[in-house]
């Protein structure tokens, strides 16, 4: 069943993918995805760039899409990075094509009887979704966390945790290697919290000298030390009514950890050199790229403070462990920085995915951004290759797909990959896929549901 209703349109579209370009025609279009009619659906590219114009004003849309099904006459793909403005253009273009009466359900595709009511009798989806606000709900729910684009299971779990903890006021500890997007997670929590209208104040505890860190956090009174010519509010006060983000919290000195612990317990503090107890109402989110338990074992971090900060832990996987998201992010960053530089780049060349997915990415997303920005500057033609990204053959070492997985996780991933490959070869037909694997259809449907695959 389709996640969003599709309407019939006829729009010319250009597809670009890994060094190749071809023309097609959009025949079905929705906020979530598209079906493109092609004479030749080409090789099994997982990602394609779509370039098309939307009536009535001819708005140009360039969107990255992930191929979910291939047929003899084309392919079906779901949008990956369609922003709010793009969704508004789509809604404006699709509204005139929505019929007053449907002959087939726009969700399940089954034929409707003449007396069909407000809902489809087969899937019970609303047939007047544009009046009930169903479409706007889909637009608002298009990406779980629009600030962060990811499709891998590990990041989907991160998005689920963000939605669960954001409405509460419990402290959250975000962990992960440097450059994995810890501050973006903190901002996503803030935007969905009850203090979203308040300020978001970030403090990098590792970038401020230790002797100035207490005054930076809690402020100081006039005359409290040499050079204190006036009373200054600290970041804790500045974050009143909002969120305080303590980045690299493991760098806090032990003597300051005591004061921070007292503040977290009572939400009161005193400025440096002051005597008055001040009270604030803030949400605290912290982050560390070093496991705090290791710091505790070495006596560099207080155990009681750790349990105050780590009420809920959100652990971000490294970029090298995010699978297909590596290619998605690379495409998105290329489009973004090429637009800023005023360059018309079609995408990456054919052998670039091997380099992108086999590289270890020690600097994670931050390193990818730097490499893509460099590539935009160095690119001379419409396609970007490994040379522009700064890759050399020695840097790229083959990585096995099961690296870092337990036996149970590797077994599950192997099953998922095998099923996805067979389903794609059978063009989404679960019955043929089950026959090919010599398993029953009931087992096949169970595995499809287990691994969230998409049969036809």
HUWO-V911896 format. One record per pair of residues at least 12 apart in sequence whose ideal C-beta (glycine too) atoms are under 10 Angstrom apart, sorted by the first residue. I is the first residue (numbers start at 0). J is the second residue. Records with the same first field share a line. If there is no record, write none. Layout:
I->J  J
//
This chain:
0->104  106  107  108  109  121  122  124  453
1->27  29  31  32  75  104  105  106  107  108  122  124
2->29  30  31  32  77  106  137  140  141  453
3->29  30  31  32  77  78  105  106  124  128  133  134  137  138  140  141
4->27  29  30  31  93  97  101  104  105  106  124  125  126  128  129  133  134  137
5->26  27  28  29  30  31  32  33  34  75  93  105  106  108
6->27  28  29  92  93  94  95  96  97  98  101  105
7->25  26  27  28  34  96  98  105
8->24  25  26  27  28  29  33  51  53  54  92  93  95  96
9->24  25  26  28  36  96
10->23  24  25  26  28  33  35  49  51  52  53  54  60  92
11->23  24  25  50  51  52
12->24  25  28  33  35  36  37  47  49  50  51  52  60
13->48  49  50  51  61  345
14->35  37  40  41  44  47  48  49  50  51  64  66  74  76
15->44  47  48  49  50  61  330  344  345  346  347  381  382
16->41  42  44  45  46  47  48  49  64  66  330  345  346  347  349  352
17->41  42  44  45  46  47  48  326  330  346  347  348  349  350  351  352  382
18->345  346  347  348  349  350  351  381  382  383  384
19->41  42  44  47  345  346  348  349  382
20->48  50  345  346  381  382
21->35  37  38  39  40  41  47
22->35  37  38
23->35  36  37  38  39  40  47  49  51  73  74
24->36  37  38  51  73
25->49  51  53  73
26->72  73
27->73  75  105
28->51  53  89  92  93  96
29->77  78  89  93  105  106  134  137
30->78  81  85  86  89  90  93  134  135  137  138  140  141
31->76  77  78  81  86  89  137  138  140  141
32->64  65  66  67  68  75  76  77  78  79  81
33->49  51  62  64  73  74  75  76  77  78  89
34->68  70  72  73  74  75  76
35->47  49  51  64  66  72  73  74  75  76
36->70  72  73  74
37->69  70  71  72  73  74
38->72  73
39->71  72  73
40->66  68  69  70  71  72  73  74
41->66  69  74
42->69  349
43->66  69  74  420  423  424
44->65  66  69  74  76  326  349  352
45->64  65  66  67  76  323  326  327  352  423
46->63  64  65  66  76  79  323  326  327  329  330  346  347  352
47->62  63  64  65  66  74  76  330  346
48->61  62  63  64  330  333  334  345  346  347
49->61  62  63  64  76  78  81
50->62  345
51->92
52->88  92
53->85  88  89  90  91  92  93
54->91  92  95  96
55->91  92  95
56->88  91  92
57->92
58->84  85  87  88  89  91  92
59->88
60->78  81  84  85  88  89  92
61->80  81  85  334  338
62->76  78  79  80  81  82  85  89  334
63->76  78  79  80  81  148  326  327  328  330  331  333  334  346
64->76  77  78  79  80  81
65->77  78  79  150  323  326  327
66->423
67->423  427  452  453  455
68->422  423  426  427  453  454  455
69->423  424  426  427
70->426  427  455
71->426
75->427  453  455
77->150  453
78->141  142
79->142  148  149  150  323  324  327  328  330  331
80->142  145  148  327  328  330  331  334  335
81->138  141  142  145
82->141  142  145
83->138  139  141  142  145
85->141
86->134  135  137  138  139  141
87->138
89->134  138
90->129  134  135  137  138
93->129  134
94->129  134
97->127  128  129  130  134
98->126
99->127
100->113  115  126
101->115  119  126  127
102->115
103->119
104->118  119  120  121  122  123  124  126
105->119  124  126  128
106->119  121  122  123  124  125  126  128
107->119  121  122  123  124
108->121  122  455
109->121  122
111->126
117->130  131
142->158
143->155  157  158  159  161  162  187
144->157  158  159  161  162  165  183  184  186  187  188  190  191
145->187  190
146->161  180  183  184  186  187  190
147->161  180  183  184  186  187  315  328  364
148->324  327  328  331
149->180  315  316  321  322  323  324  327  328
150->321  322  323  324  327
151->316  320  321  322  323  324  325  327
152->316  321  322  411  412  415  450  451
153->314  315  316  317  320  321  322  324
154->180  315  316  320  321  322  324
155->451
156->313  314  316
157->173  175  179  180  184  187  313  314  315  316
158->184  187  313
160->173  184  188  311  312  313  314
161->173  184  185  187  188  190  191  313
162->187  188  191
163->311
164->188  191  192  284  310  311  313
165->187  188  189  190  191  192  193  195  282
166->188  191  192  193
167->188  192  193  282  310  311
168->192  193  194  280  281  282  283  310
169->282  283  284  310  311
170->245  263  282  283  284  285  306  307  308  309  310  311
171->184  185  188  242  244  282  283  284  285  286  308  309  310  311  312  313
172->245  248  283  284  285  286  287  291  305  307  308  309  310  311  312  313  314
173->185  188  244  246  248  284  285  286  287  288  311  312  313  314  315
174->249  285  286  287  288  289  290  291  309  312  313  314  315
175->286  287  288  313  314  315  316  317  363
176->288  289  315  316  317  318  319  360  361  362  363  364  365
177->247  288  289  317  361  362  363  364  365  366
178->288  315  317  318  360  361  362  363  364  365  366  367  368  369
179->286  288  314  315  316  317  318  320  321  360  362  363  364  365
180->315  318  363  364  365
181->244  246  247  284  285  286  287  288  313  315
182->199  201  203  244  246  284  286
183->315  364
184->244  284  286  313  315
185->199  201  242  243  244  245  246  282  283  284  285  286  313
186->199  201  242  244  284
187->313
188->242  244  282  284  311  313
189->241  242  243  244  282  284
190->242
192->241  242  282  284
193->282
194->238  239  240  241  242  280  281  282
195->241  242  282
196->240  241
197->238  239  240  241  242  280  281  282
198->234  237  238  239  240  241  242  243  281
199->238  241  242  243  244  282  284
200->233  234  235  236  237  238  239  241  242  243  244  245  281
201->234  238  242  243  244  245  246  284  286
202->215  216  233  234  235  237  238  243  244  245  246  247  248  285
203->215  244  245  246  247  248  250  286
204->216  245  246  247  248  249  250  251  252  255  259  285  286  287
205->246  247  248  249  250  251  287  288  289
206->246  247  250
207->234  247  250
209->250  251  252  254  255
210->224  252
211->224  271
212->250  251  252  255
213->233  251  252  254  255  258  259  270  271
214->227  231  233  270  271  272
215->231  233  234  235  271
216->233  234  235  236  243  245  251  255  258  259  262  268  271
217->231  232  233  234  235  236  255  258  259  262  268  269  270  271  273  277
218->230  231  232  233  234  235  236  237  268  269  270  271  272  273  277
219->231  232  233  270  271  272  273
220->269  270  271  272  273  274  275
221->270  272  273
222->272
223->270  271  272  273
224->271  272
227->271  272
230->270  272  273
231->270  271
232->270  277
233->268  270  271  277  279
234->281
235->259  262  266  268  270  277  279  281  283
236->268  270  277  279  281
237->279  281
238->279  280  281  282  283
239->277  278  279  280  281
240->279  280  281  282
241->279  280  281  282
242->281  282  283  284
243->262  279  281  282  283  284  285
244->282  283  284  285  286
245->259  283  284  285  286  287  308
246->284  285  286  287  288
247->285  286  287  288  289
248->283  284  285  286  287  289  291  294  300  304  305  308
249->285  286  287  288  289  290  291  293  294  295  299  300  305
250->287  289  294  299  300
251->285  287  294  299  300  301  304
252->299
253->298  299  300  301  304
256->299  300  301  303  304  305
257->301  303  304
258->271
259->283  285  301  304  307  308
260->301  303  304  305  306  307  308
261->304
262->277  279  281  283  307
263->283  285  303  304  307  308
264->303  307
265->278
266->278  279  280  281  283
267->279
283->307  308  310
284->308  311  313
285->304  307  308  309
286->308  313  315
287->300  305  308  309
288->315  363
290->314
291->304  305  308  309  312
292->305  309
315->363  364
316->363  403
317->359  360  361  363  364  403
318->358  359  360  361  362  363  364  365  366  367
319->356  357  358  359  360  361  363  398  402  403
320->360  402  403  404
321->356  360  363  364
322->356  400  412
323->352  356
324->364
325->352  355  356  357  358  360  364  367
326->347  351  352  355  356
328->355  364  367  368  371
329->346  347  351  352  354  355  356  367  368  370  371  374  383  388
330->346  347  355  371
331->371
332->364  367  368  369  370  371  372  374  375
333->345  346  347  371  372  374  375  378  383  388
334->346  371  375
335->368  371  372  375
336->368  371  372  373  374  375  376
337->371  372  374  375  378  383
338->375
339->372  375
340->372  375  376  378
342->375  376  378  381  383
343->381
344->374  375  378  380  381  382  383  387
345->380  381  382  383
346->381  382  383
347->371  374  382  383  384  385  387  388
348->380  381  382  383  384  385  386  387
349->382  384
350->384  385
351->374  382  383  384  385  386  387  388  390
353->385  390  395  397
354->384  385  386  388  390  391  392  394  395
355->367  370  385  388  390  395
356->395  398  400
357->390  394  395  396  397  398
358->370  385  388  390  394  395  396  398
359->394  395  396  398  402
366->389
367->388
369->388  389
370->387  388  389  390
371->383  387  388
373->387  388  389
374->386  387  388  389  390
375->387
377->389
400->412  413  416
401->413
411->449  450
412->450
414->446  449  450
415->446  449  450  451  452
416->450
417->436  446  450
418->432  436  438  443  446  447  449  450  452  454
419->432  447  450  452  453
420->432
421->433  435  436  443  452
422->435  436  443  447  452  453  454  455
423->452
425->454  455
426->454  455
427->452  453  454  455
428->454  455
429->443  444  446  447  452  454  455
430->443  444  454
431->443
432->446  447  452  454
433->446  447
//
